[in-house]
Amino acid sequence: MKNFLQLLSIEWKESRRSPLWHKNLLINLVLGVSFLYMIGMFVVLGVFLDDILIKIPVDGIDYNTFKESFVLRKLNRFLLYYFFVDLIMRYFMQKLPALSIQPFLHLPTRKSKLIHYMLGKSFISPMNLLHWLVFIPFMIELFSNLSFSESLGWSSGFVLTVYLNNYLLTYLKRTSDVDYRVYVTMLVSLVVIIGLDWFDLVDFQAVSETIFNAFFLQPVTTLIPLIIGLGFYYLNFKYLRANLYISRLSKSEKNEITYVGAGILSRFGLVGRLTELEFKFIWRNKRPRSVLLITILFLGYGLLVFPTDEYSGNYLMYILFSVIITGMFMLNYGQYLLGWEGMHFDHILTRKVSFKDYYMSKFMLFAIVSGAAMILSIPYVYFGWEILLVLFSVFLFNIGVGSHCTMFFGSLNPKKIDLSQATVFNWQGLGVAQFLLIIPVMGLPLGLFGIGVIFGSPHLGVAIVGMAGLIGLIGTKLWISLIAKWLSAQRYKISSDFRSQ
C-alpha cells in the first residue's frame, strides 16, 4: 500500500506541475464544476432508483408475489443490459495508465509492484466510482428491506461484476491495441448479440434475471464473478509482465514503411494520396481511431428519436440528430485539425504540398466518412420517408457548409494532441475555438430550418438546409482557397506555438 501511495503521489505532482495544467486552468475549473454536477445527478438517480423501479411494469413481478424483493427482481432483469452497455462505454472512455510508469523502469523497483500499481489504479478509476454513486443509496435501501445475507450476497455480486467488467475491458483494450483481430472479434460479437436480442432469438432479460437473482437467493454464487474477475486480473498481470519494457511500450517505435498511393484514392492524384495517408494515420493512432469508432457507434443514435411516438413529426429533433449521425466524425476529428499534426507541423510546412491540396484532402476525408454514414443511415427510412429526406438535407449541409466551418475553426489556436490517448474525457487540445464551432455546425442548420417554420412549412425549412449545403458544396474550391490563404499567412506563428508547447 505504501508503494502504491508513493506512485500515486508522484503522478499527481507530475500532472499538477505540467505547464498545460496552468495554461488550461479556466478549462479545468469549468470541467471540474461539470464533473461535480454529474456526480450530483448520479447520486440523485441512486436515491430515486427504488421509486423509479416501482413504477416500471414488469410482467410476472409484483409485490403480492415476491413481497419486499420485487423491486430487486425488476432491476435484475435489466442488469445484463446495464453491464453490456457499461463494457461498451468503458472501451471508449476508460483510460489505460500503461505508459505513465516508463520513468520507473530503469530504477531498482520490482516490475510486479509497478504492474500491481497500474491494475490497482484502474480499480479506483472514475468509471468504477460512478457505479458506487448510483447504487450505494440503493444498497442502503436494500439492507433495510431484505435479510442481511440476501442483501450482502447481491451487493457483493454486483460490486464483483463491476470489477470483472473493469479487468475484462482492460485486457481486451490492451490486446486490441496491438492486434486488430481482437477488435474485429469484439465488433462481430456485438453485432451478433444485438441481432439475437433484436429478433427475440434469446431472452436476455430471463438470462439476466437468473444470474443476478442467484446472488441474493444463493449468496455462494458470488464466488463466480470473483473467480472470473481474478482470472482477468491475472491475464492483465501476465500480459504486462511480458511486455513491460521500454522498447515494447514506446510509441515512437518504427513501423514498417509501405508505399503510399497504392489504393483506390490514388486515382484522384495528390489529394487522393494525402487522403489515403490520413486514413492510415487515423487507424494507426489510438485517439483518432477512437474518434472513428465513436462515429460508428453514433450511427444508431437515431433509434432514440426516430421510432418514438413522442418525437414523431418533430423535424427540429430530426435535424439535430441528423447533424450528429452524419457529422459526428467531421465535428470530433475536424475540431483538432492541425492539432493532430502538431508533433510534425514543421514537416507540413517544408514538404512540397500546397495548403489548398492539404485542406482539399481533409475535405475529401470528411466527405467519404460522412457519405458512408449517410449510406448506412438509409435503413432509417423504415420509420418514414421524411426522416431520410432530413438526413440527406443535413448531410448536404454538413459537407457543403459544416466541413468548411470545421476546417477553419479547427485551425484556430491549435494545440498538440497526444495520439496515444483515448478520446472520451480527454480534454487535451480543447480551446475556445472548439466551443465556438458548435454555433455554425449545430446552430446554423437549426436557424435555417426556423426560417422555413416562420413561413409555416417545416418542409421548406428542411429544403433551405439542403439548399444551403448544396450552395456551399458548389463553392468548395473557393472556400478552401480562402482557408488555405489564411493558413499561409499564419503558418509561422502556428509553427512557433507548436514548438513552444
C-alpha positions in Angstrom: 0.0 0.0 0.0 2.9 2.4 0.8 4.4 1.9 -2.7 1.0 2.4 -4.3 0.5 5.7 -2.5 4.0 6.9 -3.3 3.5 6.2 -7.1 0.1 7.9 -6.9 1.6 10.9 -5.3 4.3 11.2 -7.9 1.8 11.0 -10.8 -0.3 13.7 -9.1 2.7 16.0 -8.8 3.6 15.3 -12.4 0.2 16.3 -13.7 -0.1 19.4 -11.4 3.3 20.7 -12.3 2.7 20.3 -16.0 2.6 23.7 -17.9 -0.7 22.5 -19.5 -2.3 22.4 -16.1 -1.8 26.2 -15.5 -2.3 27.1 -19.2 -5.7 25.4 -19.2 -6.7 26.4 -15.6 -10.0 28.0 -16.7 -11.0 25.0 -18.7 -10.0 22.7 -15.8 -12.3 24.7 -13.5 -15.2 24.5 -15.9 -14.7 20.8 -16.3 -14.4 20.4 -12.5 -17.7 22.1 -11.9 -19.3 20.0 -14.7 -17.9 16.8 -13.1 -19.4 17.8 -9.7 -22.7 18.4 -11.4 -22.5 15.0 -12.9 -21.7 13.4 -9.6 -24.8 15.1 -8.1 -27.0 13.8 -10.9 -25.8 10.2 -10.4 -26.4 10.5 -6.6 -29.9 11.8 -7.2 -30.6 8.9 -9.6 -29.4 6.5 -7.0 -31.7 8.0 -4.3 -34.8 7.7 -6.5 -33.8 4.4 -8.3 -36.1 2.5 -5.9 -39.1 4.7 -6.8 -38.4 4.5 -10.5 -38.2 0.7 -10.5 -41.6 0.5 -8.6 -43.3 2.4 -11.4 -41.8 0.3 -14.2 -44.3 -2.5 -15.1 -42.6 -5.9 -15.5 -44.8 -9.0 -16.3 -44.8 -11.6 -13.5 -43.0 -9.5 -10.9 -45.2 -7.7 -8.4 -45.3 -7.1 -4.6 -48.0 -9.8 -4.0 -45.8 -12.5 -5.4 -42.3 -11.6 -4.2 -43.0 -9.1 -1.3 -40.0 -6.9 -0.5 -37.7 -8.4 -3.1 -39.9 -7.5 -6.1 -38.0 -4.2 -6.7 -34.7 -6.0 -6.8 -36.0 -8.7 -9.1 -37.2 -6.0 -11.5 -33.7 -4.5 -11.5 -32.1 -7.8 -12.1 -34.0 -8.3 -15.4 -32.1 -5.3 -16.8 -28.6 -5.6 -15.2 -27.2 -7.7 -18.1 -28.0 -4.9 -20.5 -26.6 -2.5 -18.0 -23.2 -4.2 -17.8 -23.2 -4.8 -21.5 -23.6 -1.0 -22.1 -21.0 -0.4 -19.4 -18.5 -2.6 -21.2 -19.0 -0.6 -24.5 -18.7 2.8 -22.7 -15.6 1.7 -20.9 -14.0 0.8 -24.2 -14.3 4.4 -25.3 -14.0 6.2 -22.0 -11.7 4.3 -19.7 -8.0 5.1 -20.0 -5.2 2.7 -19.7 -2.3 4.1 -17.5 0.2 1.8 -19.2 2.8 4.4 -20.3 2.8 6.5 -17.2 5.3 4.1 -15.4 8.0 4.3 -18.1 10.2 6.6 -16.0 10.4 3.9 -13.3 11.5 1.0 -15.5 15.2 1.9 -15.1 15.0 2.2 -11.4 15.6 -0.6 -8.8 11.9 -1.2 -8.5 10.3 -4.6 -8.9 8.2 -4.8 -12.0 5.5 -6.7 -10.3 4.9 -3.7 -8.0 4.6 -1.4 -11.0 2.1 -3.8 -12.6 0.0 -4.1 -9.4 0.1 -0.3 -9.2 -1.3 0.0 -12.7 -4.0 -2.6 -12.1 -4.8 -1.1 -8.7 -5.1 2.4 -10.3 -7.7 1.1 -12.7 -9.6 -0.2 -9.6 -10.3 3.3 -8.5 -11.0 4.7 -12.0 -13.9 7.2 -12.4 -15.8 4.6 -14.5 -15.9 2.3 -11.4 -16.7 5.0 -8.9 -19.8 6.1 -11.0 -21.4 2.8 -10.2 -21.0 3.4 -6.5 -22.6 6.8 -6.8 -25.8 5.3 -8.3 -26.0 2.1 -6.3 -24.8 2.9 -2.8 -28.2 4.6 -1.9 -30.0 1.6 -3.4 -27.9 -0.9 -1.4 -28.6 1.0 1.8 -32.3 0.7 1.0 -31.8 -3.0 0.2 -30.3 -3.8 3.6 -33.4 -2.2 5.3 -35.8 -4.3 3.3 -34.2 -7.8 2.9 -32.2 -10.0 5.2 -28.6 -9.3 5.8 -27.3 -12.4 4.0 -29.5 -11.7 0.9 -28.5 -8.0 0.8 -24.8 -8.8 1.3 -24.9 -11.5 -1.3 -26.5 -9.3 -4.0 -24.3 -6.3 -3.2 -21.1 -8.3 -3.3 -22.2 -9.9 -6.5 -22.9 -6.6 -8.1 -19.6 -5.0 -7.0 -17.6 -8.0 -8.1 -19.3 -7.9 -11.5 -18.4 -4.2 -11.9 -14.7 -5.1 -11.4 -15.0 -8.2 -13.5 -16.1 -5.8 -16.3 -13.2 -3.5 -15.4 -10.5 -6.1 -15.8 -12.1 -7.7 -18.8 -12.2 -4.4 -20.6 -8.6 -3.6 -19.6 -7.4 -6.9 -21.1 -9.4 -6.5 -24.3 -8.4 -2.9 -24.8 -4.7 -3.7 -24.3 -4.7 -6.6 -26.7 -6.9 -4.9 -29.3 -4.4 -2.0 -29.5 -1.7 -4.4 -30.8 -3.9 -7.0 -32.6 -6.8 -5.7 -34.7 -8.3 -9.2 -34.8 -9.3 -8.7 -31.2 -11.3 -5.5 -32.1 -12.9 -7.3 -35.1 -14.0 -10.2 -32.9 -15.4 -7.7 -30.4 -17.3 -5.9 -33.1 -18.7 -9.1 -34.6 -19.7 -10.3 -31.1 -21.5 -7.0 -30.5 -23.5 -7.3 -33.8 -24.4 -11.0 -33.0 -25.6 -10.1 -29.5 -27.7 -7.2 -30.7 -29.1 -9.3 -33.5 -30.1 -12.1 -31.2 -31.9 -9.7 -28.9 -33.5 -7.6 -31.7 -35.1 -10.7 -33.3 -36.0 -12.2 -30.0 -33.9 -15.3 -30.5 -32.5 -15.2 -27.0 -34.4 -13.8 -24.0 -31.6 -11.8 -22.3 -33.9 -10.5 -19.7 -34.6 -14.0 -18.5 -30.9 -14.8 -18.5 -30.2 -11.6 -16.6 -32.8 -12.4 -14.0 -31.4 -15.9 -13.5 -27.8 -14.7 -13.0 -28.4 -11.8 -10.6 -31.3 -13.4 -8.7 -28.8 -16.1 -7.8 -26.6 -13.6 -5.9 -29.3 -13.0 -3.2 -31.1 -16.3 -3.3 -27.8 -18.3 -3.2 -25.0 -15.9 -1.9 -22.3 -18.5 -2.5 -22.7 -17.8 -6.3 -20.9 -14.5 -5.7 -17.7 -16.6 -5.9 -18.3 -17.0 -9.6 -17.7 -13.3 -10.6 -14.9 -13.2 -8.0 -13.0 -16.1 -9.7 -13.6 -14.8 -13.2 -12.5 -11.3 -12.2 -9.3 -12.6 -10.6 -8.7 -14.6 -13.8 -8.8 -11.4 -15.9 -6.6 -9.7 -13.3 -4.1 -12.5 -13.8 -4.3 -12.2 -17.6 -3.6 -8.5 -17.4 -0.7 -9.1 -15.0 0.7 -11.8 -17.2 0.4 -9.6 -20.4 2.0 -6.6 -18.7 4.8 -8.7 -17.2 5.7 -10.0 -20.6 5.6 -6.5 -22.3 6.9 -4.2 -19.5 9.9 -3.0 -21.4 10.6 0.5 -22.8 11.2 -1.0 -26.3 7.7 -2.6 -26.1 5.8 0.3 -24.6 7.4 3.1 -26.6 5.1 4.7 -29.1 8.0 6.0 -31.2 8.8 2.5 -32.4 9.3 2.5 -36.2 6.6 0.8 -38.2 7.1 -0.9 -41.5 7.1 1.6 -44.3 4.6 1.0 -47.0 4.1 2.7 -50.3 1.6 5.5 -50.1 -0.7 5.7 -53.1 -1.4 2.1 -54.0 -5.1 2.3 -53.1 -8.3 3.4 -54.8 -8.0 7.0 -53.7 -4.6 7.4 -55.5 -6.6 7.7 -58.7 -7.5 11.2 -57.6 -3.9 12.4 -57.7 -2.1 14.1 -54.9 -5.3 14.9 -52.9 -6.3 11.3 -53.1 -2.9 10.1 -51.9 -3.0 12.5 -49.0 -6.4 11.3 -48.0 -5.2 7.7 -48.1 -2.4 8.8 -45.7 -4.9 10.4 -43.5 -6.9 7.2 -43.2 -3.7 5.3 -42.3 -2.9 7.9 -39.7 -6.3 7.6 -38.1 -6.2 3.8 -37.9 -2.6 3.6 -36.6 -3.1 6.0 -33.7 -5.2 5.5 -30.7 -7.0 8.8 -30.2 -8.0 9.5 -33.9 -9.0 5.8 -34.2 -11.3 6.2 -31.2 -13.0 9.2 -33.0 -13.7 6.9 -35.9 -15.1 4.1 -33.7 -17.3 6.6 -31.8 -18.7 7.7 -35.1 -19.7 4.1 -35.9 -21.3 3.8 -32.5 -23.4 7.0 -33.0 -24.9 5.7 -36.3 -27.5 4.1 -34.0 -28.2 7.4 -32.2 -31.4 7.9 -34.3 -33.0 5.0 -32.6 -33.5 7.2 -29.6 -35.8 9.6 -31.6 -37.0 8.3 -34.9 -39.0 5.3 -33.7 -40.7 7.1 -30.8 -44.2 8.5 -30.9 -43.2 11.3 -28.6 -40.9 12.8 -31.3 -43.0 11.7 -34.4 -43.0 14.6 -36.8 -40.7 16.7 -34.7 -38.4 18.0 -37.5 -36.3 20.1 -35.1 -35.2 16.9 -33.3 -34.8 15.1 -36.6 -32.4 17.8 -37.8 -30.4 17.9 -34.5 -29.9 14.1 -34.5 -29.1 14.0 -38.3 -26.3 16.5 -37.6 -24.9 14.1 -35.1 -25.4 11.0 -37.2 -23.8 12.3 -40.4 -21.4 14.8 -39.0 -20.1 13.3 -35.8 -16.7 12.3 -37.3 -16.3 15.7 -39.1 -17.0 17.5 -35.8 -14.9 15.4 -33.5 -11.9 15.0 -35.8 -12.0 18.3 -37.6 -12.1 20.4 -34.4 -8.4 19.4 -33.8 -7.5 19.6 -37.5 -3.9 21.0 -37.0 -3.5 19.6 -33.5 -3.3 16.0 -34.8 -0.1 17.0 -36.7 1.3 19.3 -34.0 4.2 17.0 -33.4 5.4 17.3 -37.0 3.9 20.5 -38.2 7.3 21.8 -39.3 7.3 19.0 -41.8 3.9 20.1 -43.1 5.5 23.5 -43.9 8.5 22.1 -45.7 7.0 19.4 -47.9 6.0 20.1 -51.5 2.3 20.2 -50.9 0.2 23.3 -51.2 -2.2 24.3 -48.4 -5.0 24.1 -50.9 -4.3 20.4 -51.6 -3.8 19.9 -47.8 -7.3 21.2 -47.0 -8.8 19.5 -50.0 -7.6 16.1 -48.7 -9.2 16.9 -45.4 -12.5 17.8 -47.2 -12.3 14.5 -49.1 -11.8 12.7 -45.8 -14.9 14.3 -44.3 -16.9 13.7 -47.5 -16.1 10.0 -47.6 -16.8 9.3 -43.9 -20.0 11.4 -43.8 -21.1 9.8 -47.1 -20.6 6.4 -45.6 -22.6 7.4 -42.5 -25.4 8.7 -44.8 -25.5 5.4 -46.7 -25.5 3.3 -43.5 -28.4 5.5 -42.2 -30.7 4.7 -45.2 -32.5 1.9 -43.1 -34.0 4.7 -41.0 -36.4 5.1 -44.0 -38.3 2.3 -42.3 -39.6 5.0 -39.8 -40.7 7.4 -42.6 -39.5 8.9 -45.8 -39.4 12.3 -44.2 -36.6 11.1 -41.9 -34.5 10.1 -44.9 -35.1 13.4 -46.6 -34.0 15.3 -43.4 -30.9 13.1 -43.1 -29.9 13.8 -46.8 -30.5 17.5 -46.4 -28.4 17.7 -43.3 -25.8 15.6 -44.9 -25.5 18.2 -47.8 -25.3 20.9 -45.2 -22.5 19.1 -43.3 -20.4 18.6 -46.4 -21.2 22.0 -48.0 -21.1 24.3 -45.0 -20.1 22.4 -41.8 -16.9 20.9 -43.3 -15.5 24.3 -44.2 -16.5 25.8 -40.9 -14.9 22.9 -39.1 -11.7 23.2 -41.0 -11.4 26.9 -40.3 -12.2 26.7 -36.6 -10.1 23.6 -36.2 -7.1 25.7 -37.5 -7.6 28.4 -34.8 -5.4 28.3 -31.7 -4.2 24.7 -32.4 -2.7 22.6 -29.6 -0.6 19.5 -29.8 -2.6 16.2 -29.4 -1.2 13.1 -27.7 -2.1 10.5 -30.3 -1.7 7.6 -27.8 -4.5 8.7 -25.5 -8.2 7.9 -25.8 -10.8 10.4 -26.9 -13.6 10.4 -24.3 -12.9 12.5 -21.1 -9.7 13.7 -22.8 -9.6 17.5 -22.8 -6.2 17.9 -24.4 -6.4 20.3 -27.3 -9.7 21.9 -26.0 -9.9 25.6 -26.5 -12.4 28.5 -27.1 -12.5 27.7 -30.9 -13.9 24.2 -30.1 -16.8 25.8 -28.2 -17.4 28.4 -31.0 -17.5 25.7 -33.6 -20.9 24.4 -32.2 -22.6 27.7 -33.4 -22.2 27.2 -37.2 -22.2 23.4 -37.2 -25.2 22.8 -35.0 -26.9 26.2 -34.6 -26.9 27.3 -38.2 -28.9 24.4 -39.6 -31.5 24.8 -36.8 -31.6 28.5 -37.6 -32.1 27.9 -41.3 -34.9 25.4 -40.5 -36.5 28.1 -38.3 -36.8 30.3 -41.4 -39.0 27.7 -43.1 -41.1 27.3 -39.9 -41.7 31.1 -39.8 -43.2 30.8 -43.3 -45.4 28.0 -42.0 -43.7 24.9 -43.6 -41.2 22.6 -41.9 -40.6 21.0 -45.3 -39.5 24.4 -46.5 -37.1 24.6 -43.6 -35.6 21.2 -44.5 -35.3 22.3 -48.1 -33.5 25.5 -47.1 -31.0 23.5 -45.0 -30.3 21.2 -48.0 -30.0 24.2 -50.5 -27.5 26.0 -48.2 -25.4 22.8 -48.2 -25.7 22.5 -52.0 -24.6 26.1 -52.5 -21.7 25.6 -50.1 -20.7 22.4 -51.9 -20.7 24.2 -55.3 -18.3 26.8 -53.8 -16.0 24.3 -52.2 -12.9 25.4 -54.2 -13.5 29.0 -53.2 -13.9 28.3 -49.5 -10.9 26.0 -49.4 -8.8 28.6 -51.2 -9.7 31.2 -48.6 -8.9 28.9 -45.7 -5.6 28.0 -47.4 -4.7 31.7 -47.7 -5.4 32.2 -44.1 -3.2 29.3 -43.0 -0.4 30.5 -45.3 -0.5 33.9 -43.5 -0.5 32.3 -40.0 1.9 29.3 -40.7 5.0 30.6 -38.9 3.0 31.8 -35.8 1.3 28.4 -35.6 4.6 26.5 -36.0 6.2 28.6 -33.3 3.2 27.9 -30.9 3.6 24.2 -31.5 7.3 24.3 -30.8 6.7 26.1 -27.5 4.2 23.6 -26.2 
